[in-house]
Amino acid sequence: MNGRIAILVVNGGKDPGAGSWLELCLTSVRRHTPEGAARVYVWNNNLSDSRVRPLVESILGAVLVEADPGEGRYHPHAVPLQRLYERARADGADIIVTLDSDSFPVRDGWLELLVGPLGPEVPLSGAWRDELAPDVLPYVHPCGLAVTTEFVQGAGLRFDGFRSDRRAVCDTLAAFTDAVEERGLRAARLLRSNRNSFHRLMGGVYGGAIYHHGAGSRTNMAFWDEMKEDPERLKLIEEANRALRDESAELLFRFRDRFLAWLEGRGADSTGVAGGDFVLVLGMHRSGTSCLTGCLERCGLFLGEVSRSNTHNLRGNHEAKDLVAFQEGILRRLGGDWRNPPAACEPTAGEVASLRTMVEALSAGGRAGAKDPRTLLLSGAWSAAAGSCVRIGTYRHPAAVARSLEKRDGMPAREAHALWNAYNSRLVRLHEERPFPIVHFDLSDPASYVRTVCAAAARLGLDPDQAGVEEFVSRELDHAGGGEGEVP
């Protein structure tokens, strides 16, 4: 359909810390949209962000509308959309396109794909959100929506309207889909096209053309179908969702093309994450290090000759015997062992050289890594032997760890809790020195664990194999149960 096109974007919401998202959105629009093909209208709720005006002005003909700080609006997204719509229509727009600030085009031709189907029988087009069905009826989502002004006016629709007789839950612009279907018309659907996903709702690519991160500036991180959960369960769900959102956002901002290539199942180039660095899996004993390492192996991490099965780990602890013996030997030389961590762990030059030889031998087999909980106690030796190594950590509720250690080693609970604190205080200290992904080991929600691990694997520069990780993760790996509540 031919017509004058307006692209509407609202920056910031109730927690308007979305300046980086707006920058990604608008630079992607500029990158993938022919000059003059559409006029961009931006509403700015975040008046303190000095980047917004020059960013909008960098797009030819773009219009910036600043929020009135003294005006209260019952909805920080829908009301500004209505205001922008009125402005664009007054300027002569025939077609309205909406993008969320955390959505953006990922390829040339996106605009033609979105508006091309529009016509008398197809007045609406866009990202088809059906992931929450049946709790939320499917609809065209404003993260990538196109509609004719003729239909909006003729149907009496408003961008700030939330009423629909068909829906118990009516999200922003969901009523547009209902109006189309009630009139016997059709909406053109851009279906979710990911081959890989880190979350069932977040991180969607629609029609291979539009990316929507989801919840980019939200504080409430439970989705509609999760609200029915009990308060404690809901809190855990929100924590997992927030971690996934933030970890994946970091990947997206740092390694955009590589991250999108993984989502779409395309071969990614070698840019971005440190591709050859040795990976260290860190964590307290009985805290999910074996499970995490097994998952990373399925994402392409080479481990060499490791344990694949033993009495206390049905699928093995994924430790190399030589490395375990070597590190335990260092601890004994220092007057301790894994149950009695020495206060200081200074390696000798010979020990560093031996460790470096092990790393080099493993690395000859490809992108390599190692797991042994003792590594947390000997981080200085590893820094000296493999300074460019990258880290990933795991932790588990101390009560679950204590039960597992009592079952395996007969360890009293008081000793187990003290040991948990000794190891995890080192994990926290290393993370403060140089942040790295840390995974909460709790398999009461296996799907959430799988998503978290896949996002972390991508951050390490591995190739997340979601199906392989799902196959590996099973409830029997969680030897002492989960769902203990908050970790102290």
Number of C-alpha atoms within 10 A of each C-alpha: 13 10 14 17 24 26 24 26 28 26 27 25 19 13 12 18 18 20 21 14 22 26 18 19 22 23 18 17 23 16 14 17 18 12 12 12 13 22 21 25 23 24 21 24 24 21 16 11 13 10 13 21 16 9 15 20 12 12 17 13 14 16 19 18 16 16 16 11 9 6 7 9 12 9 13 19 21 21 18 25 25 16 15 26 24 15 16 24 16 9 12 14 20 18 27 25 26 23 24 26 28 27 27 26 27 21 16 15 13 20 23 12 17 24 25 15 19 21 15 13 13 17 24 30 26 28 27 23 23 17 13 15 11 9 14 17 18 16 22 27 25 26 25 27 25 30 24 24 19 13 20 18 10 9 13 9 16 19 22 18 17 17 16 16 8 11 15 11 13 17 18 19 22 23 23 26 22 19 19 18 12 11 10 8 14 19 23 21 19 23 17 21 18 20 14 21 21 25 21 12 18 18 26 28 27 23 19 18 21 25 29 24 23 18 20 23 20 16 12 10 20 20 15 12 12 15 12 10 12 9 10 11 15 17 16 16 20 17 14 20 22 19 18 23 23 13 16 24 20 13 22 18 13 14 18 16 17 22 23 21 17 19 20 18 15 13 10 15 9 10 12 17 16 15 12 14 19 24 23 22 22 31 29 28 23 27 27 26 27 25 24 28 25 23 25 28 21 21 22 17 24 20 23 18 12 16 15 13 12 10 9 14 18 12 17 16 24 24 21 16 12 12 19 15 11 13 22 19 15 20 23 14 13 16 14 16 17 18 14 13 19 17 10 12 18 16 19 11 12 9 17 19 15 14 20 18 14 14 21 15 13 19 18 11 12 15 18 23 23 23 25 24 23 23 23 23 23 20 19 17 23 19 12 15 21 19 13 14 17 19 20 23 26 21 24 24 19 23 19 20 26 26 20 23 20 15 14 12 9 12 16 13 17 10 15 22 16 13 21 23 15 17 22 20 13 17 22 13 11 17 16 10 8 9 13 16 19 21 21 17 23 21 21 15 14 15 16 18 21 25 22 24 27 27 27 25 24 23 25 25 24 21 20 28 21 21 12 16 24 17 12 17 19 13 14 12 17 20 19 15 17 18 16 13 12 9 10 6
